[in-house]
Amino acid sequence: MPQGPLVYRQRLITRIAHWVWAVSLFFLMLTGLQIFNAHPSLHIGKEAGFQYDNAILEIGARQDGDTLRGMTRLFGAEFDTTGLLGVSGGEARAIPAALTIPSYQSLATGRVIHFFFAWTLVGTLALWLAASALNGHLRQLVPTLADLRALPRDIADHARLRFHHSAGYNVLQKLAYASVLFLALPLMILTGLSMSPGFNAAAPWLLDLFQGRQTARTIHFLTMLALLGFFAVHMAMILLAGPLNEMRSILTGWYRTDETHD
């Protein structure tokens, strides 16, 4: 446990934004899986349909005698995923009810909730970016050359579960947070807009940038998986580095360091 002084590490706007993003991403993921259920396949290219063989992922069901079996096809390789994907609860359903909002099949409801939290995320991110640029917090997330030189040592420390509780972010934190805030979230927003026919009419160049709506949909889905992976690592680091100290930081702003001052 760190024994150094408390420092004010997280500003109010950052703490509010953090929890709004957490709630928004939770609903976005589960409603996104509800929307995915309406067309449970991912494609690369501008076209999709029976005449095109450009799917990289397909989840479905097929009748095997008296048994309905779930199947998942990934890059042409087929797997029996009955009870997990394709078929659950005895019915054909790509993603199980426990992992979708709403739990019943309703594309319209899923889309309404998805869009509400999507715009909540966009608005909060814009406000946070503006506030963080003004208060200097944004600069704290950008790795410096000194940070990058310290990267091998920081990786080695994390591998040995040696965590340093300092007032600033370490280089791995900076790289992780910057990747999410400046790459993953903007990519999610842009690919989401690329799937909107109304936005396509206003900005057709965006659809060309992602090489079609189907490719944008695939990138959108893969980015969601990357964010899910970030969440898993993020939670593991909180538990390993000291959950009480980490939670105090994101709830009150105050963080106890292990730095000593003579």
N, C-alpha and C positions, 0 to 999 in steps of 0.2 A: 504493500500500500504506500502511495506517495505521502511524504511527511512535510513537504515544502509549503509555501504560502499559497493562498487562494488568489487566482487571477480572474478578471472578468473577460472571458474568452468568447462568448456567444452573445451578440447584440440581439435586442428584442425582435427586430425584423427577421433575423436569421432563424430564431427559435420558432416564431410563428410560421414562417415559410416552411420550415422543416416538417412540422406536424401537418400542415395543409397538404404538402406534397405526399407525405406518407399515406394519409387518408385517400387523397385523389388517386394515387397510383394503385392502391388496393382495389378501389372500385373500377378503375380503368382496366386492370388486368382481368378481373372476373367478368365484367361486362364485355370486354374484348373477346374472351373465350366464348361467351354467349353468341356474339356476332360471328365468330369463327365457325360455330356449329352450323350456321346456315349454309356455309360453303367450306367444308373442312378439307381444304387442300391449298397448297402454296405453289406458285408458279414463278418461273423466271421468263421474262419476255413480255411483249405487249399484248399477246393473245392468250386466251384460255378457252377450252372447250373440248368436245369429244374428238375433234379432228387434230388436236395438238397434243404432243407428248412432251410437255415441258414442265411437268409437275415434279417438284423435289420432295414433297411430302403429301400423302393422302391418307386420311383416316375414314374408314367406312365399315360396313357390315355386309355379310353374305350368308345365305342360307346353306347349311351343311346338313342335309337330311332333315331331321326334326329340330336341329339346333341352329340358333342364330349366333354366328361367330363374328367377333370384331377383328378387323385387320388394319394394320398400319403399314404403308409402303413408304420407305425412305430411300431416295436415290435408286429406285428400282428393286430394292431388297424388301421382301414382304415378311411381316411378323404377325403372329397371332397375339392380339392384345385384348382378348375377351375379358370383360370385367374391369378393365382399366380404360381402354380407348376403343371406340367403335361400338361396343355393346356394354351396357351397364344396367343393372336392375332388370335384365331380361328384355330391354328395348334397344333399338338402334339409336345410338347417340354418340357422336364423336368424343365430346368432353363430358365427363360425369356431372350430374346435377350439383354435387357438392362443390364443384369448382366454377360454377357460373352464377351470375346475378342477372335476372332472377333464376331460381333453380329450375323452374319450368321453362319449356321452350317458348320464347317470345322475343323475336328479333326486334320488334318495334320498341318494347320496353327496354331492352338492352341498349339500343341505340340512343334513346333519350337520356338514360343515366350516363352512358359513356360520354356523350357530347357535353353534358353538364359539367362533369368532372374534368373533361379535357380543357374546356375554356377556363375553369377554375385554376387548373395548373398553369395555363398560358398566362393568365392575368397575374397570378402570384409570382411566377418566374420573372415577368417583366418588371413588376414592382421591386422585387428583390434585387435584380440586376441594377436598376437605377439607384436604389438606396445604397447598395454595396459599392457602386462606383463612386458615389459621393463620400461615403464614410471611410473609404480605404480598405474595406474588408476584401474586396475583389482581388486586390494585389496580393493578399496573403495566401490566395489559392493558386497563384501562378508559380510553378517551380523555377528557381533561379539556377544559374550554373553551379553555384556551390551546393545546392540541393541535389542536382544530378550527379555531381562528383561523390556525394555521400550515399547515393542509391545502393551500391553493392553492400556497404556496411549496414544500411537500414534493412535490406532484405535478409542479411545474415542474422541480425538481431531479432527480427520477427520470426525467422525460422527456429530460433532458439527460445522463442517466447519471452524475449527480453524487451520490455516496453518502457520507453522513456516518456515521462509525463511532463511535457514542456508547455510554455505559454503559447507557442506557435504550433502549426501543423508540421508533421514530418513529411519527407518527400513522398512516401507511399500514399499518405493521406491526400496530399496535394494532387498527385497524379490521379488518384481514384475519384476525388470530388470534382476535379476539373474535367475529367472524362465524362462524368455523368451530367454536370451542369452545362458544359460548353459543347459537348458532342452528342451524347445519347439523347438527352431531352430535346434539343433542337431537331435532331434527326427524327425522333418520334413525332414531333409536331409537323415537320415538313412532309413526312411520308403520309401522315394522317390527312393533311390538307390535299395531298396528291390524289387521294381516293374520293375526294368530293367533286362531283360533276360541276357544281356551281363555282367552286374555286378554280377548276380546270378552265372554265370559260374566261375567268378573270386573269388567270396566270398560266397559260398553256405551256410556258417554258419550264414550269416546275415538273410537269408530267414528262417532258422530254428529258429533264435532268435525271430522273429515276428510271428512264427507259420503260415507261408504261405503268399503268395502275396495278397490274399483277406483280411486277417486280417491287413496286413501292409497298404493296401489302406484305410481301415476303420480308422485306427489310424491316418493316414495322413490327412484324411478329418476332423476328430474330433479335431486334433491339429490346423488345419486352423480355425475352429470355435472358439477355445480357443484364438487364436491370434486376431481374430476379436473382441472378448469380451475385450481383453486387450486394443485394440485400442480405443474402445468406452469409457472405464474407463480412459484411458490416456488423451483423448481429454477433458473429463469432468473435470479432475483434472487441466488441463492447464487453462481452462476457469474459474474455481473457485479460483485457487491460484493466478491468475493475468496473463492474456495472454501476455501482453507486456513484462513483466519481463521474463517469460518463453521462449518466442520466441527470445528475445535478447540473452538469454543464448545459445540456440541451433544454432543461426545464427552467433553470434560474439564471444561466449565463456564467455562473462561477465554477471554476475548475481548479482542483488542487494539483499543484505541480510537485516534482521531486527536486526542483532546483533550490539550492541554498544560497543565501546572500550573507556575506560577512559584514 
